[in-house]
Every structure is written in structure tokens, then in C-alpha cells.
Amino acid sequence: MSDCLFCKIAAGEIPCDKVYEDDDILGFKDINPKGPVHILFIPKKHYATLNDIPSSDILLIGKIFAVVQKVAKEQGVAESGYRTLINTNRNSGQIVFHAHWHLIGGKPLGPMA
């Protein structure tokens, strides 16, 4: 999608601080981190929200969670704890309409409000 910020990042048109990349997924540091570790994971294929990922791509969701787990270990937050968060649509707080997963850790995060 030509006007999507995350599509431009995935295409290499906008630089990012990459943490993970394969043919399907890109992981990069959030530019406005909510913790010492705050990484975003996006499918390289554009889906506006989690709701838009079709059942034919259901394995992609599992793959992203496996990558989150791997990167959490590499970042040293797997044992102390981390939060995985997906905002879906406006009422959740989604502001970039390209499905993405947050990995946040490195400090006590407390309960969700």
C-alpha cells in the first residue's frame, strides 16, 4: 500500500533499526518506546488490522508469535517478563493501520488499565 508507513519501512523506503527480518516478517525498534525493549513486528504483506488477516494466512500469526518469543530471549526479557500487544482498530488505540505486534519489556510494566 503506497501510503502505509509500515509498508514503506518493510520496502526499505524508510529506515528503521531492524532487530529481525525474514521473507514474511520485519521486527524493528519502536521510535517512541514504552520500555527499555520495545520492538514492533509487522507482516511484510499489508493487512490493515489483525481482523484483515485471512484464514489462508493463519500460519503467519503463529510464526509472528514464535518470532516474538525468539527475539524476547535474544533481548534478555524472556525470563523477567514482557508484554505482547496487538491493537486492532481505533477504539484499541491503533494509529498505524498495518497489523503489528508490540514486544515491550525490560522493566516492570504493571497491570493493563
Biopython code that builds the backbone (N, CA, C, O; Angstrom):
import numpy as np
from Bio.PDB.StructureBuilder import StructureBuilder

atoms = [
    (1, "MET", "N", (0.851, -1.176, 0.000)),
    (1, "MET", "CA", (0.000, 0.000, 0.000)),
    (1, "MET", "C", (0.896, 1.237, 0.000)),
    (1, "MET", "O", (1.729, 1.395, 0.892)),
    (2, "SER", "N", (0.739, 2.081, -0.954)),
    (2, "SER", "CA", (1.692, 3.163, -1.196)),
    (2, "SER", "C", (1.751, 4.223, -0.101)),
    (2, "SER", "O", (2.796, 4.850, 0.073)),
    (3, "ASP", "N", (0.669, 4.446, 0.641)),
    (3, "ASP", "CA", (0.673, 5.479, 1.672)),
    (3, "ASP", "C", (0.844, 4.921, 3.082)),
    (3, "ASP", "O", (0.697, 5.663, 4.053)),
    (4, "CYS", "N", (1.147, 3.646, 3.216)),
    (4, "CYS", "CA", (1.281, 2.999, 4.523)),
    (4, "CYS", "C", (2.714, 3.135, 5.039)),
    (4, "CYS", "O", (3.662, 2.702, 4.383)),
    (5, "LEU", "N", (2.861, 3.735, 6.209)),
    (5, "LEU", "CA", (4.169, 3.929, 6.824)),
    (5, "LEU", "C", (4.917, 2.606, 6.975)),
    (5, "LEU", "O", (6.093, 2.514, 6.624)),
    (6, "PHE", "N", (4.235, 1.580, 7.498)),
    (6, "PHE", "CA", (4.922, 0.312, 7.739)),
    (6, "PHE", "C", (5.246, -0.417, 6.441)),
    (6, "PHE", "O", (6.247, -1.131, 6.380)),
    (7, "CYS", "N", (4.435, -0.261, 5.409)),
    (7, "CYS", "CA", (4.779, -0.831, 4.099)),
    (7, "CYS", "C", (6.055, -0.184, 3.569)),
    (7, "CYS", "O", (6.903, -0.857, 2.984)),
    (8, "LYS", "N", (6.184, 1.119, 3.775)),
    (8, "LYS", "CA", (7.387, 1.824, 3.330)),
    (8, "LYS", "C", (8.610, 1.363, 4.114)),
    (8, "LYS", "O", (9.697, 1.238, 3.550)),
    (9, "ILE", "N", (8.442, 1.110, 5.404)),
    (9, "ILE", "CA", (9.545, 0.581, 6.207)),
    (9, "ILE", "C", (9.911, -0.817, 5.717)),
    (9, "ILE", "O", (11.091, -1.121, 5.541)),
    (10, "ALA", "N", (8.915, -1.667, 5.495)),
    (10, "ALA", "CA", (9.166, -3.035, 5.023)),
    (10, "ALA", "C", (9.856, -3.044, 3.664)),
    (10, "ALA", "O", (10.666, -3.928, 3.382)),
    (11, "ALA", "N", (9.541, -2.068, 2.824)),
    (11, "ALA", "CA", (10.137, -1.976, 1.486)),
    (11, "ALA", "C", (11.521, -1.326, 1.505)),
    (11, "ALA", "O", (12.193, -1.270, 0.475)),
    (12, "GLY", "N", (11.948, -0.838, 2.667)),
    (12, "GLY", "CA", (13.247, -0.190, 2.768)),
    (12, "GLY", "C", (13.248, 1.263, 2.335)),
    (12, "GLY", "O", (14.310, 1.873, 2.205)),
    (13, "GLU", "N", (12.062, 1.827, 2.110)),
    (13, "GLU", "CA", (11.959, 3.228, 1.696)),
    (13, "GLU", "C", (12.156, 4.187, 2.867)),
    (13, "GLU", "O", (12.572, 5.330, 2.678)),
    (14, "ILE", "N", (11.855, 3.718, 4.072)),
    (14, "ILE", "CA", (12.056, 4.483, 5.299)),
    (14, "ILE", "C", (12.955, 3.632, 6.190)),
    (14, "ILE", "O", (12.671, 2.452, 6.393)),
    (15, "PRO", "N", (14.038, 4.207, 6.728)),
    (15, "PRO", "CA", (14.948, 3.411, 7.554)),
    (15, "PRO", "C", (14.333, 3.041, 8.898)),
    (15, "PRO", "O", (13.449, 3.726, 9.413)),
    (16, "CYS", "N", (14.827, 1.945, 9.445)),
    (16, "CYS", "CA", (14.411, 1.510, 10.775)),
    (16, "CYS", "C", (15.596, 0.812, 11.430)),
    (16, "CYS", "O", (16.576, 0.470, 10.769)),
    (17, "ASP", "N", (15.491, 0.609, 12.721)),
    (17, "ASP", "CA", (16.511, -0.122, 13.472)),
    (17, "ASP", "C", (16.053, -1.578, 13.549)),
    (17, "ASP", "O", (15.363, -1.974, 14.488)),
    (18, "LYS", "N", (16.445, -2.366, 12.550)),
    (18, "LYS", "CA", (15.990, -3.756, 12.431)),
    (18, "LYS", "C", (16.537, -4.628, 13.549)),
    (18, "LYS", "O", (17.700, -4.532, 13.939)),
    (19, "VAL", "N", (15.653, -5.482, 14.049)),
    (19, "VAL", "CA", (16.016, -6.473, 15.044)),
    (19, "VAL", "C", (15.846, -7.873, 14.466)),
    (19, "VAL", "O", (16.554, -8.802, 14.855)),
    (20, "TYR", "N", (14.904, -8.018, 13.534)),
    (20, "TYR", "CA", (14.612, -9.318, 12.930)),
    (20, "TYR", "C", (14.066, -9.093, 11.522)),
    (20, "TYR", "O", (13.345, -8.129, 11.262)),
    (21, "GLU", "N", (14.430, -10.009, 10.617)),
    (21, "GLU", "CA", (13.836, -9.964, 9.287)),
    (21, "GLU", "C", (13.921, -11.334, 8.638)),
    (21, "GLU", "O", (14.946, -12.011, 8.711)),
    (22, "ASP", "N", (12.824, -11.732, 8.001)),
    (22, "ASP", "CA", (12.802, -12.892, 7.119)),
    (22, "ASP", "C", (11.910, -12.540, 5.927)),
    (22, "ASP", "O", (11.577, -11.372, 5.730)),
    (23, "ASP", "N", (11.527, -13.523, 5.145)),
    (23, "ASP", "CA", (10.731, -13.240, 3.943)),
    (23, "ASP", "C", (9.343, -12.677, 4.245)),
    (23, "ASP", "O", (8.760, -11.983, 3.411)),
    (24, "ASP", "N", (8.811, -12.974, 5.438)),
    (24, "ASP", "CA", (7.429, -12.619, 5.771)),
    (24, "ASP", "C", (7.278, -11.543, 6.833)),
    (24, "ASP", "O", (6.252, -10.864, 6.886)),
    (25, "ILE", "N", (8.289, -11.378, 7.681)),
    (25, "ILE", "CA", (8.161, -10.577, 8.902)),
    (25, "ILE", "C", (9.348, -9.633, 9.043)),
    (25, "ILE", "O", (10.481, -9.977, 8.708)),
    (26, "LEU", "N", (9.061, -8.438, 9.547)),
    (26, "LEU", "CA", (10.107, -7.488, 9.906)),
    (26, "LEU", "C", (9.890, -7.077, 11.353)),
    (26, "LEU", "O", (8.771, -6.747, 11.747)),
    (27, "GLY", "N", (10.951, -7.096, 12.142)),
    (27, "GLY", "CA", (10.920, -6.615, 13.516)),
    (27, "GLY", "C", (11.873, -5.443, 13.650)),
    (27, "GLY", "O", (13.023, -5.526, 13.219)),
    (28, "PHE", "N", (11.407, -4.346, 14.246)),
    (28, "PHE", "CA", (12.249, -3.157, 14.381)),
    (28, "PHE", "C", (11.893, -2.413, 15.661)),
    (28, "PHE", "O", (10.782, -2.529, 16.179)),
    (29, "LYS", "N", (12.866, -1.640, 16.163)),
    (29, "LYS", "CA", (12.666, -0.897, 17.402)),
    (29, "LYS", "C", (11.651, 0.224, 17.199)),
    (29, "LYS", "O", (11.675, 0.931, 16.192)),
    (30, "ASP", "N", (10.761, 0.369, 18.177)),
    (30, "ASP", "CA", (9.761, 1.435, 18.156)),
    (30, "ASP", "C", (10.463, 2.780, 18.341)),
    (30, "ASP", "O", (11.368, 2.896, 19.168)),
    (31, "ILE", "N", (10.061, 3.781, 17.589)),
    (31, "ILE", "CA", (10.700, 5.100, 17.709)),
    (31, "ILE", "C", (10.201, 5.878, 18.929)),
    (31, "ILE", "O", (10.768, 6.916, 19.272)),
    (32, "ASN", "N", (9.149, 5.389, 19.584)),
    (32, "ASN", "CA", (8.621, 6.007, 20.794)),
    (32, "ASN", "C", (8.429, 4.904, 21.833)),
    (32, "ASN", "O", (7.297, 4.566, 22.177)),
    (33, "PRO", "N", (9.538, 4.338, 22.336)),
    (33, "PRO", "CA", (9.438, 3.138, 23.175)),
    (33, "PRO", "C", (8.737, 3.376, 24.509)),
    (33, "PRO", "O", (8.875, 4.428, 25.134)),
    (34, "LYS", "N", (7.985, 2.363, 24.920)),
    (34, "LYS", "CA", (7.287, 2.379, 26.204)),
    (34, "LYS", "C", (8.045, 1.589, 27.262)),
    (34, "LYS", "O", (7.553, 1.410, 28.376)),
    (35, "GLY", "N", (9.234, 1.119, 26.921)),
    (35, "GLY", "CA", (10.090, 0.386, 27.837)),
    (35, "GLY", "C", (11.476, 0.284, 27.239)),
    (35, "GLY", "O", (11.672, 0.632, 26.075)),
    (36, "PRO", "N", (12.457, -0.193, 28.024)),
    (36, "PRO", "CA", (13.810, -0.364, 27.503)),
    (36, "PRO", "C", (13.864, -1.242, 26.251)),
    (36, "PRO", "O", (14.708, -1.040, 25.378)),
    (37, "VAL", "N", (12.967, -2.207, 26.174)),
    (37, "VAL", "CA", (12.814, -3.023, 24.974)),
    (37, "VAL", "C", (11.410, -2.764, 24.440)),
    (37, "VAL", "O", (10.424, -3.031, 25.127)),
    (38, "HIS", "N", (11.318, -2.252, 23.232)),
    (38, "HIS", "CA", (10.013, -2.061, 22.585)),
    (38, "HIS", "C", (10.234, -2.272, 21.094)),
    (38, "HIS", "O", (10.776, -1.417, 20.395)),
    (39, "ILE", "N", (9.800, -3.424, 20.637)),
    (39, "ILE", "CA", (10.014, -3.833, 19.254)),
    (39, "ILE", "C", (8.666, -4.064, 18.593)),
    (39, "ILE", "O", (7.761, -4.641, 19.194)),
    (40, "LEU", "N", (8.538, -3.615, 17.366)),
    (40, "LEU", "CA", (7.337, -3.846, 16.567)),
    (40, "LEU", "C", (7.624, -4.946, 15.557)),
    (40, "LEU", "O", (8.702, -4.990, 14.965)),
    (41, "PHE", "N", (6.662, -5.825, 15.365)),
    (41, "PHE", "CA", (6.755, -6.892, 14.373)),
    (41, "PHE", "C", (5.609, -6.711, 13.395)),
    (41, "PHE", "O", (4.449, -6.611, 13.792)),
    (42, "ILE", "N", (5.944, -6.671, 12.116)),
    (42, "ILE", "CA", (4.921, -6.479, 11.091)),
    (42, "ILE", "C", (5.021, -7.576, 10.042)),
    (42, "ILE", "O", (6.118, -8.023, 9.706)),
    (43, "PRO", "N", (3.871, -8.012, 9.522)),
    (43, "PRO", "CA", (3.942, -8.838, 8.316)),
    (43, "PRO", "C", (4.359, -7.924, 7.165)),
    (43, "PRO", "O", (3.913, -6.779, 7.088)),
    (44, "LYS", "N", (5.199, -8.419, 6.287)),
    (44, "LYS", "CA", (5.622, -7.591, 5.150)),
    (44, "LYS", "C", (4.473, -7.347, 4.182)),
    (44, "LYS", "O", (4.442, -6.330, 3.488)),
    (45, "LYS", "N", (3.537, -8.275, 4.139)),
    (45, "LYS", "CA", (2.339, -8.093, 3.319)),
    (45, "LYS", "C", (1.378, -7.194, 4.095)),
    (45, "LYS", "O", (1.224, -7.351, 5.306)),
    (46, "HIS", "N", (0.743, -6.270, 3.414)),
    (46, "HIS", "CA", (-0.136, -5.321, 4.091)),
    (46, "HIS", "C", (-1.472, -5.948, 4.493)),
    (46, "HIS", "O", (-2.196, -6.508, 3.670)),
    (47, "TYR", "N", (-1.766, -5.834, 5.776)),
    (47, "TYR", "CA", (-3.089, -6.100, 6.346)),
    (47, "TYR", "C", (-3.348, -4.927, 7.271)),
    (47, "TYR", "O", (-2.515, -4.644, 8.132)),
    (48, "ALA", "N", (-4.451, -4.245, 7.131)),
    (48, "ALA", "CA", (-4.713, -3.056, 7.942)),
    (48, "ALA", "C", (-4.818, -3.387, 9.429)),
    (48, "ALA", "O", (-4.296, -2.652, 10.267)),
    (49, "THR", "N", (-5.484, -4.475, 9.755)),
    (49, "THR", "CA", (-5.660, -4.874, 11.151)),
    (49, "THR", "C", (-5.535, -6.391, 11.255)),
    (49, "THR", "O", (-5.496, -7.097, 10.247)),
    (50, "LEU", "N", (-5.476, -6.868, 12.470)),
    (50, "LEU", "CA", (-5.469, -8.313, 12.709)),
    (50, "LEU", "C", (-6.702, -8.956, 12.088)),
    (50, "LEU", "O", (-6.632, -10.081, 11.592)),
    (51, "ASN", "N", (-7.824, -8.254, 12.110)),
    (51, "ASN", "CA", (-9.069, -8.782, 11.537)),
    (51, "ASN", "C", (-8.977, -9.031, 10.038)),
    (51, "ASN", "O", (-9.754, -9.814, 9.491)),
    (52, "ASP", "N", (-8.042, -8.377, 9.374)),
    (52, "ASP", "CA", (-7.918, -8.487, 7.920)),
    (52, "ASP", "C", (-7.023, -9.632, 7.457)),
    (52, "ASP", "O", (-6.939, -9.910, 6.260)),
    (53, "ILE", "N", (-6.358, -10.293, 8.394)),
    (53, "ILE", "CA", (-5.514, -11.426, 8.011)),
    (53, "ILE", "C", (-6.431, -12.613, 7.747)),
    (53, "ILE", "O", (-7.116, -13.075, 8.660)),
    (54, "PRO", "N", (-6.459, -13.114, 6.517)),
    (54, "PRO", "CA", (-7.400, -14.189, 6.173)),
    (54, "PRO", "C", (-6.971, -15.531, 6.757)),
    (54, "PRO", "O", (-5.806, -15.738, 7.097)),
    (55, "SER", "N", (-7.929, -16.424, 6.864)),
    (55, "SER", "CA", (-7.631, -17.754, 7.399)),
    (55, "SER", "C", (-6.571, -18.464, 6.568)),
    (55, "SER", "O", (-5.863, -19.330, 7.082)),
    (56, "SER", "N", (-6.452, -18.110, 5.295)),
    (56, "SER", "CA", (-5.419, -18.722, 4.455)),
    (56, "SER", "C", (-4.006, -18.325, 4.907)),
    (56, "SER", "O", (-3.035, -18.994, 4.554)),
    (57, "ASP", "N", (-3.888, -17.246, 5.681)),
    (57, "ASP", "CA", (-2.594, -16.813, 6.215)),
    (57, "ASP", "C", (-2.502, -16.989, 7.728)),
    (57, "ASP", "O", (-1.688, -16.333, 8.378)),
    (58, "ILE", "N", (-3.317, -17.857, 8.288)),
    (58, "ILE", "CA", (-3.358, -18.051, 9.737)),
    (58, "ILE", "C", (-2.004, -18.491, 10.292)),
    (58, "ILE", "O", (-1.673, -18.162, 11.431)),
    (59, "LEU", "N", (-1.223, -19.223, 9.512)),
    (59, "LEU", "CA", (0.089, -19.659, 9.977)),
    (59, "LEU", "C", (1.026, -18.476, 10.205)),
    (59, "LEU", "O", (1.949, -18.566, 11.015)),
    (60, "LEU", "N", (0.801, -17.381, 9.507)),
    (60, "LEU", "CA", (1.607, -16.182, 9.695)),
    (60, "LEU", "C", (1.493, -15.661, 11.127)),
    (60, "LEU", "O", (2.483, -15.220, 11.710)),
    (61, "ILE", "N", (0.297, -15.712, 11.686)),
    (61, "ILE", "CA", (0.093, -15.239, 13.060)),
    (61, "ILE", "C", (0.927, -16.069, 14.028)),
    (61, "ILE", "O", (1.598, -15.517, 14.901)),
    (62, "GLY", "N", (0.889, -17.380, 13.880)),
    (62, "GLY", "CA", (1.702, -18.249, 14.728)),
    (62, "GLY", "C", (3.182, -18.001, 14.543)),
    (62, "GLY", "O", (3.944, -18.014, 15.509)),
    (63, "LYS", "N", (3.591, -17.775, 13.311)),
    (63, "LYS", "CA", (5.001, -17.502, 13.028)),
    (63, "LYS", "C", (5.446, -16.210, 13.703)),
    (63, "LYS", "O", (6.546, -16.140, 14.252)),
    (64, "ILE", "N", (4.598, -15.193, 13.664)),
    (64, "ILE", "CA", (4.953, -13.929, 14.317)),
    (64, "ILE", "C", (5.127, -14.140, 15.816)),
    (64, "ILE", "O", (6.079, -13.624, 16.400)),
    (65, "PHE", "N", (4.232, -14.885, 16.447)),
    (65, "PHE", "CA", (4.379, -15.141, 17.882)),
    (65, "PHE", "C", (5.647, -15.932, 18.184)),
    (65, "PHE", "O", (6.288, -15.690, 19.207)),
    (66, "ALA", "N", (6.021, -16.869, 17.321)),
    (66, "ALA", "CA", (7.274, -17.611, 17.507)),
    (66, "ALA", "C", (8.475, -16.676, 17.398)),
    (66, "ALA", "O", (9.444, -16.821, 18.144)),
    (67, "VAL", "N", (8.418, -15.723, 16.477)),
    (67, "VAL", "CA", (9.495, -14.744, 16.322)),
    (67, "VAL", "C", (9.554, -13.833, 17.546)),
    (67, "VAL", "O", (10.643, -13.526, 18.032)),
    (68, "VAL", "N", (8.405, -13.400, 18.048)),
    (68, "VAL", "CA", (8.369, -12.576, 19.261)),
    (68, "VAL", "C", (9.058, -13.316, 20.405)),
    (68, "VAL", "O", (9.871, -12.733, 21.122)),
    (69, "GLN", "N", (8.741, -14.585, 20.575)),
    (69, "GLN", "CA", (9.345, -15.399, 21.637)),
    (69, "GLN", "C", (10.866, -15.470, 21.462)),
    (69, "GLN", "O", (11.609, -15.302, 22.430)),
    (70, "LYS", "N", (11.325, -15.714, 20.252)),
    (70, "LYS", "CA", (12.761, -15.802, 19.953)),
    (70, "LYS", "C", (13.464, -14.483, 20.260)),
    (70, "LYS", "O", (14.511, -14.471, 20.907)),
    (71, "VAL", "N", (12.892, -13.381, 19.800)),
    (71, "VAL", "CA", (13.512, -12.073, 19.997)),
    (71, "VAL", "C", (13.478, -11.679, 21.473)),
    (71, "VAL", "O", (14.419, -11.050, 21.957)),
    (72, "ALA", "N", (12.425, -12.029, 22.193)),
    (72, "ALA", "CA", (12.368, -11.750, 23.634)),
    (72, "ALA", "C", (13.542, -12.419, 24.344)),
    (72, "ALA", "O", (14.157, -11.825, 25.229)),
    (73, "LYS", "N", (13.849, -13.647, 23.959)),
    (73, "LYS", "CA", (15.014, -14.338, 24.536)),
    (73, "LYS", "C", (16.299, -13.608, 24.171)),
    (73, "LYS", "O", (17.148, -13.374, 25.031)),
    (74, "GLU", "N", (16.445, -13.247, 22.903)),
    (74, "GLU", "CA", (17.654, -12.549, 22.445)),
    (74, "GLU", "C", (17.830, -11.194, 23.128)),
    (74, "GLU", "O", (18.957, -10.764, 23.371)),
    (75, "GLN", "N", (16.735, -10.531, 23.433)),
    (75, "GLN", "CA", (16.778, -9.211, 24.077)),
    (75, "GLN", "C", (16.914, -9.303, 25.597)),
    (75, "GLN", "O", (17.041, -8.282, 26.273)),
    (76, "GLY", "N", (16.886, -10.523, 26.132)),
    (76, "GLY", "CA", (17.074, -10.727, 27.563)),
    (76, "GLY", "C", (15.866, -10.419, 28.423)),
    (76, "GLY", "O", (16.014, -10.141, 29.613)),
    (77, "VAL", "N", (14.667, -10.464, 27.845)),
    (77, "VAL", "CA", (13.467, -10.165, 28.632)),
    (77, "VAL", "C", (12.550, -11.371, 28.810)),
    (77, "VAL", "O", (11.513, -11.262, 29.465)),
    (78, "ALA", "N", (12.911, -12.510, 28.244)),
    (78, "ALA", "CA", (12.029, -13.681, 28.312)),
    (78, "ALA", "C", (11.824, -14.150, 29.748)),
    (78, "ALA", "O", (10.709, -14.511, 30.125)),
    (79, "GLU", "N", (12.869, -14.151, 30.541)),
    (79, "GLU", "CA", (12.764, -14.642, 31.918)),
    (79, "GLU", "C", (12.116, -13.625, 32.852)),
    (79, "GLU", "O", (11.307, -13.998, 33.701)),
    (80, "SER", "N", (12.458, -12.355, 32.708)),
    (80, "SER", "CA", (11.906, -11.332, 33.606)),
    (80, "SER", "C", (10.463, -10.987, 33.257)),
    (80, "SER", "O", (9.683, -10.592, 34.122)),
    (81, "GLY", "N", (10.119, -11.140, 31.989)),
    (81, "GLY", "CA", (8.749, -10.900, 31.552)),
    (81, "GLY", "C", (8.648, -9.789, 30.528)),
    (81, "GLY", "O", (9.441, -8.847, 30.515)),
    (82, "TYR", "N", (7.663, -9.925, 29.682)),
    (82, "TYR", "CA", (7.420, -8.947, 28.627)),
    (82, "TYR", "C", (5.948, -8.978, 28.269)),
    (82, "TYR", "O", (5.223, -9.915, 28.604)),
    (83, "ARG", "N", (5.532, -7.945, 27.587)),
    (83, "ARG", "CA", (4.141, -7.846, 27.144)),
    (83, "ARG", "C", (4.113, -7.923, 25.624)),
    (83, "ARG", "O", (4.918, -7.292, 24.940)),
    (84, "THR", "N", (3.174, -8.706, 25.110)),
    (84, "THR", "CA", (2.908, -8.753, 23.678)),
    (84, "THR", "C", (1.536, -8.133, 23.480)),
    (84, "THR", "O", (0.565, -8.533, 24.123)),
    (85, "LEU", "N", (1.460, -7.157, 22.592)),
    (85, "LEU", "CA", (0.242, -6.376, 22.450)),
    (85, "LEU", "C", (-0.089, -6.179, 20.981)),
    (85, "LEU", "O", (0.788, -5.886, 20.169)),
    (86, "ILE", "N", (-1.356, -6.342, 20.650)),
    (86, "ILE", "CA", (-1.850, -6.072, 19.305)),
    (86, "ILE", "C", (-3.052, -5.141, 19.448)),
    (86, "ILE", "O", (-4.053, -5.517, 20.057)),
    (87, "ASN", "N", (-2.965, -3.956, 18.906)),
    (87, "ASN", "CA", (-4.110, -3.050, 18.876)),
    (87, "ASN", "C", (-4.856, -3.272, 17.566)),
    (87, "ASN", "O", (-4.247, -3.336, 16.499)),
    (88, "THR", "N", (-6.171, -3.388, 17.655)),
    (88, "THR", "CA", (-6.982, -3.644, 16.466)),
    (88, "THR", "C", (-8.106, -2.621, 16.375)),
    (88, "THR", "O", (-9.049, -2.642, 17.167)),
    (89, "ASN", "N", (-7.993, -1.737, 15.409)),
    (89, "ASN", "CA", (-8.954, -0.668, 15.125)),
    (89, "ASN", "C", (-8.858, 0.481, 16.123)),
    (89, "ASN", "O", (-8.126, 0.406, 17.110)),
    (90, "ARG", "N", (-9.601, 1.533, 15.853)),
    (90, "ARG", "CA", (-9.444, 2.804, 16.564)),
    (90, "ARG", "C", (-9.703, 2.735, 18.066)),
    (90, "ARG", "O", (-8.949, 3.328, 18.836)),
    (91, "ASN", "N", (-10.734, 2.037, 18.502)),
    (91, "ASN", "CA", (-11.039, 2.007, 19.931)),
    (91, "ASN", "C", (-9.949, 1.343, 20.759)),
    (91, "ASN", "O", (-9.884, 1.544, 21.971)),
    (92, "SER", "N", (-9.099, 0.559, 20.123)),
    (92, "SER", "CA", (-7.997, -0.090, 20.839)),
    (92, "SER", "C", (-6.789, 0.829, 20.944)),
    (92, "SER", "O", (-5.882, 0.582, 21.738)),
    (93, "GLY", "N", (-6.779, 1.879, 20.148)),
    (93, "GLY", "CA", (-5.629, 2.772, 20.112)),
    (93, "GLY", "C", (-4.748, 2.579, 18.892)),
    (93, "GLY", "O", (-3.679, 3.182, 18.809)),
    (94, "GLN", "N", (-5.170, 1.749, 17.940)),
    (94, "GLN", "CA", (-4.373, 1.559, 16.728)),
    (94, "GLN", "C", (-4.324, 2.866, 15.948)),
    (94, "GLN", "O", (-5.360, 3.444, 15.621)),
    (95, "ILE", "N", (-3.107, 3.327, 15.653)),
    (95, "ILE", "CA", (-2.957, 4.565, 14.884)),
    (95, "ILE", "C", (-2.260, 4.344, 13.545)),
    (95, "ILE", "O", (-2.408, 5.152, 12.628)),
    (96, "VAL", "N", (-1.505, 3.260, 13.426)),
    (96, "VAL", "CA", (-0.921, 2.885, 12.136)),
    (96, "VAL", "C", (-1.701, 1.672, 11.647)),
    (96, "VAL", "O", (-1.680, 0.617, 12.279)),
    (97, "PHE", "N", (-2.380, 1.825, 10.533)),
    (97, "PHE", "CA", (-3.255, 0.762, 10.052)),
    (97, "PHE", "C", (-2.518, -0.197, 9.121)),
    (97, "PHE", "O", (-2.778, -0.288, 7.922)),
    (98, "HIS", "N", (-1.588, -0.901, 9.749)),
    (98, "HIS", "CA", (-0.869, -2.053, 9.201)),
    (98, "HIS", "C", (-0.719, -2.948, 10.423)),
    (98, "HIS", "O", (-0.085, -2.550, 11.400)),
    (99, "ALA", "N", (-1.283, -4.133, 10.389)),
    (99, "ALA", "CA", (-1.259, -5.019, 11.555)),
    (99, "ALA", "C", (0.156, -5.105, 12.113)),
    (99, "ALA", "O", (1.117, -5.278, 11.363)),
    (100, "HIS", "N", (0.279, -4.985, 13.430)),
    (100, "HIS", "CA", (1.591, -5.082, 14.061)),
    (100, "HIS", "C", (1.468, -5.533, 15.507)),
    (100, "HIS", "O", (0.457, -5.314, 16.175)),
    (101, "TRP", "N", (2.526, -6.165, 15.956)),
    (101, "TRP", "CA", (2.625, -6.716, 17.298)),
    (101, "TRP", "C", (3.687, -5.925, 18.043)),
    (101, "TRP", "O", (4.749, -5.637, 17.491)),
    (102, "HIS", "N", (3.409, -5.570, 19.295)),
    (102, "HIS", "CA", (4.384, -4.902, 20.149)),
    (102, "HIS", "C", (4.993, -5.932, 21.093)),
    (102, "HIS", "O", (4.277, -6.764, 21.650)),
    (103, "LEU", "N", (6.293, -5.880, 21.274)),
    (103, "LEU", "CA", (7.005, -6.609, 22.323)),
    (103, "LEU", "C", (7.593, -5.534, 23.220)),
    (103, "LEU", "O", (8.447, -4.758, 22.791)),
    (104, "ILE", "N", (7.133, -5.488, 24.475)),
    (104, "ILE", "CA", (7.574, -4.455, 25.409)),
    (104, "ILE", "C", (8.102, -5.144, 26.657)),
    (104, "ILE", "O", (7.433, -6.014, 27.214)),
    (105, "GLY", "N", (9.287, -4.766, 27.099)),
    (105, "GLY", "CA", (9.861, -5.362, 28.299)),
    (105, "GLY", "C", (11.056, -4.572, 28.791)),
    (105, "GLY", "O", (11.348, -3.472, 28.322)),
    (106, "GLY", "N", (11.738, -5.176, 29.758)),
    (106, "GLY", "CA", (12.933, -4.553, 30.312)),
    (106, "GLY", "C", (12.679, -3.741, 31.562)),
    (106, "GLY", "O", (13.605, -3.145, 32.113)),
    (107, "LYS", "N", (11.430, -3.708, 32.021)),
    (107, "LYS", "CA", (11.063, -3.020, 33.262)),
    (107, "LYS", "C", (9.719, -3.585, 33.715)),
    (107, "LYS", "O", (8.995, -4.165, 32.906)),
    (108, "PRO", "N", (9.372, -3.423, 35.000)),
    (108, "PRO", "CA", (8.030, -3.836, 35.430)),
    (108, "PRO", "C", (6.980, -2.991, 34.706)),
    (108, "PRO", "O", (7.045, -1.762, 34.725)),
    (109, "LEU", "N", (6.030, -3.645, 34.078)),
    (109, "LEU", "CA", (5.014, -2.944, 33.292)),
    (109, "LEU", "C", (3.710, -2.736, 34.050)),
    (109, "LEU", "O", (2.919, -1.864, 33.691)),
    (110, "GLY", "N", (3.479, -3.512, 35.076)),
    (110, "GLY", "CA", (2.248, -3.371, 35.834)),
    (110, "GLY", "C", (1.053, -3.917, 35.082)),
    (110, "GLY", "O", (1.171, -4.353, 33.937)),
    (111, "PRO", "N", (-0.109, -3.889, 35.740)),
    (111, "PRO", "CA", (-1.315, -4.423, 35.093)),
    (111, "PRO", "C", (-1.803, -3.500, 33.979)),
    (111, "PRO", "O", (-1.507, -2.305, 33.963)),
    (112, "MET", "N", (-2.545, -4.074, 33.065)),
    (112, "MET", "CA", (-3.172, -3.286, 31.997)),
    (112, "MET", "C", (-4.328, -2.499, 32.602)),
    (112, "MET", "O", (-5.018, -2.982, 33.499)),
    (113, "ALA", "N", (-4.531, -1.297, 32.108)),
    (113, "ALA", "CA", (-5.625, -0.453, 32.620)),
    (113, "ALA", "C", (-6.952, -0.938, 32.105)),
    (113, "ALA", "O", (-7.988, -0.356, 32.425)),
]
sb = StructureBuilder()
sb.init_structure("model")
sb.init_model(0)
sb.init_chain("A")
sb.init_seg("    ")
for serial, (resi, resn, name, xyz) in enumerate(atoms, 1):
    if name == "N":
        sb.init_residue(resn, " ", resi, " ")
    sb.init_atom(name, np.array(xyz, "f"), 0.0, 1.0, " ", f" {name:<3s}", serial, name[0])
structure = sb.get_structure()
